[in-house]
């Protein structure tokens, strides 16, 4: 079940919505002001790194994603 992030164009609140499937078509309302004027935004994710590591020590996604194919 995918979770998508949205931003309200009216009050600027950012919120998440859980969909049962990628094809589900829900009418999205802002939980803050109940406006229908919302937009899907790109989610930012984090990753835990061990102490002493830098971002250059982390392999690119292409290298790590192959192990899950």
C-alpha positions, 0 to 999 in steps of 0.5 A: 500500500503506497503512502503519498505526500500532499501539500495544501495549496490553501494553508500549505500544510504537508500531509500523507495519505495511504492508498490501498492500491496505486490505481485507487483514485481518492478525492484528497482533502487537507486535514487542516483546512479541508480544502480540495486544492492539494498537490502531490509532492515528492517525498524525502526519505532518510537513511541511517549511516554509521558514525564516521561515514560520509555520503560518499561512502554510501553506494548509489541506488543502482548498485544497491537495488540490483540485490533486490531484483 
